[in-house]
């Protein structure tokens, strides 16, 4: 599962490697997030949802976890408007902190049950799967914004 989380970030770098920074902030499809907003959302999820969820699960068994409400219009730090690669690097750093929490966990922790406000009764391994799927959804959105989906 950790490998999937890391691979998703690599795929994002691959998608955005040659994207002009003008496209980064441009509305490429009406009523859709920009590329930068998609990446800002992933950073927000990493910091305020994924990592706290994992930490709480590792500390307590059979706990109740609520999702942090992310923005409907993610804000992009002005620094990243001129440096898209720095934004990707920020996401990579945040993801690696999260992945480090998952290293060397024994099977009992991966299977520990907890209550989630959206998913109901679930386990850490299922939540990491949901995290990876969420990444992939945004990868598809970015692919569609760039009109390069097959």
Secondary structure, DSSP 8 states (H G I E B T S, - for coil): -HHHHHHHHHHHHHHHTT--HHHHHS-SSTTS--HHHHHHHHHHHIIIIIHHHHHHHHH-SS-EE------SS----HHHHS-HHHHHHHHHHHHHHHHHHHTT--HHHHT-EEEETTTEEEEHHHHHHHHHHHHHHHHHHHHHHTT---
